[in-house]
Amino acid sequence: MITKDMIIGDVVAQYPETVPVFQSFGMQCLGCPSARGESVEKAAGVHGFDADRLVEALNEALKK
C-alpha cells in the first residue's frame, strides 16, 4: 500500500506500474533527483493536486 509520506523514488522502484499514474498527474520527470527525493504528498502540493487523490490512484494501479 502506498501512503502520502512515501518517497517517490521508492514508490517507483518498488511499484513500477505506478509510473503512468504519476505521469497522468503531470509528473513527467520521475527520474529527476528532486522528484525522486520528494514525498508523494509534497510532490502533489508542488504540482497543485490533492495528495489523497493521487494516493488513491496509485493504490488502484497496484490492484490491476
Sequence and secondary structure as in RCSB ss.txt:
>XXXX:A:sequence
MITKDMIIGDVVAQYPETVPVFQSFGMQCLGCPSARGESVEKAAGVHGFDADRLVEALNEALKK
>XXXX:A:secstr
   TTSBHHHHHHH GGGHHHHHHTT   TTSHHHHTSBHHHHHHHHTS HHHHHHHHHHHHH 
